[in-house]
Amino acid sequence: MVQSVSAPFTVAPQAALPALPAVPLVSVIVPSFNHARYLRECVDSVLTQDHPAIELIVVDDGSTDGSIEVLKSYGNRLRLLQQRGGRQARARNLALAVARGELVAFLDSDDRWRPGRISAAVAAFRTQPQAALVWADHAFIDAEGRPLGERRWVSPGGDFRRVLIAGNPICNATVTVRRAVLDQIGGFDERAPRVCDGAAWTQIAARGHVFVHLPQVVLDYRLHGGNDSARFAPMTHDRDTALLAAAQAYVRHGVVAGPADLAWLRGVLLRQFAFRAAAWVQRKWALGRLSEWRARAYEALGSDAGLHAFARLQAVKRWVGRR
């Protein structure tokens, strides 16, 4: 069963997406950095999928823990690309440049897919031929692979594009997306490498494409001390960058148009910036470095060019200035 979560669009409809082949090639992209401990489990979970047409592209970002040796042991069962210090956005763009699939899926090198993950996504595209992106639910595991529970998404109703910009519910390693749609948005935004996946989904949604949710668990997401999402400071910077880009795309493509829409978007921006600002104040105050934080915050919040008509970020700036 699939569930379409896209509400009727206020933007101009997209041209019909081309039909997929009966057996589409799925390009699987795995950025990797110092996850040798988990890497074989990750790669095996891709290579044992039952979909008959998969190419696996792994981009190593300068690992020093033996990851390269693990990857080379697979021979021509995967394609290995190497970069150094490029992070996930650049790794995904590098892989996209050589990918041949009509569909693209993603996995991080410390996680693992469950059996049937790709075939379930391909079946969803057949059921919903105008879908641009299919995503699903996921479970959590610890560093040793022990289960920690599941996260199943329940639609709150309304326009999914509003849900997406207010707080991305999509786990990137459950996503299968049309290559043509990624090409439309120019790939992944390297200005926000740690949240480039969510940034891409908002850019796709802004163009009026259909998202489909597959209500089944297809991924084991591993929680351990080295997760990128645990790095608060750089994640905050990237989320701010991606949020502003998403807001600009929603305006540019007509998702946000009238006064009520503008007021709603202003509220989304202010709530998210204020929440992250409060967290930064708490951390920098504890470290005695509030002036350093304030300078960074003013720089970030000052980058609201093109949003002045509806995003009164001066209110946030004044709030920062009183602290």
HELIX and SHEET records of a PDB file:
HELIX    1   1 ALA A   36  LEU A   47  1                                  12    
HELIX    2   2 SER A   67  LYS A   72  1                                   6    
HELIX    3   3 GLY A   75  ARG A   77  5                                   3    
HELIX    4   4 ARG A   87  LEU A   96  1                                  10    
HELIX    5   5 ARG A  117  THR A  127  1                                  11    
HELIX    6   6 PHE A  160  ALA A  166  1                                   7    
HELIX    7   7 ASN A  172  THR A  174  5                                   3    
HELIX    8   8 ARG A  179  GLN A  184  1                                   6    
HELIX    9   9 PRO A  193  VAL A  195  5                                   3    
HELIX   10  10 CYS A  196  ALA A  206  1                                  11    
HELIX   11  11 ASP A  228  ALA A  230  5                                   3    
HELIX   12  12 PHE A  232  ARG A  252  1                                  21    
HELIX   13  13 PRO A  259  LEU A  287  1                                  29    
HELIX   14  14 LEU A  290  LEU A  301  1                                  12    
HELIX   15  15 GLN A  314  GLY A  321  1                                   8    
SHEET    1   A 3 GLN A   3  SER A   4  0                                        
SHEET    2   A 3 VAL A 210  ARG A 222 -1                                        
SHEET    3   A 3 ARG A 112  TRP A 113 -1                                        
SHEET    1   B 4 GLN A   3  SER A   4  0                                        
SHEET    2   B 4 VAL A 210  ARG A 222 -1                                        
SHEET    3   B 4 ALA A 131  ILE A 141  1                                        
SHEET    4   B 4 PRO A 147  ARG A 151 -1                                        
SHEET    1   C 8 GLN A   3  SER A   4  0                                        
SHEET    2   C 8 VAL A 210  ARG A 222 -1                                        
SHEET    3   C 8 ALA A 131  ILE A 141  1                                        
SHEET    4   C 8 THR A 176  ARG A 178 -1                                        
SHEET    5   C 8 LEU A 103  PHE A 106 -1                                        
SHEET    6   C 8 VAL A  26  SER A  32  1                                        
SHEET    7   C 8 ILE A  54  ASP A  60  1                                        
SHEET    8   C 8 ARG A  79  GLN A  82  1                                        
END                                                                             
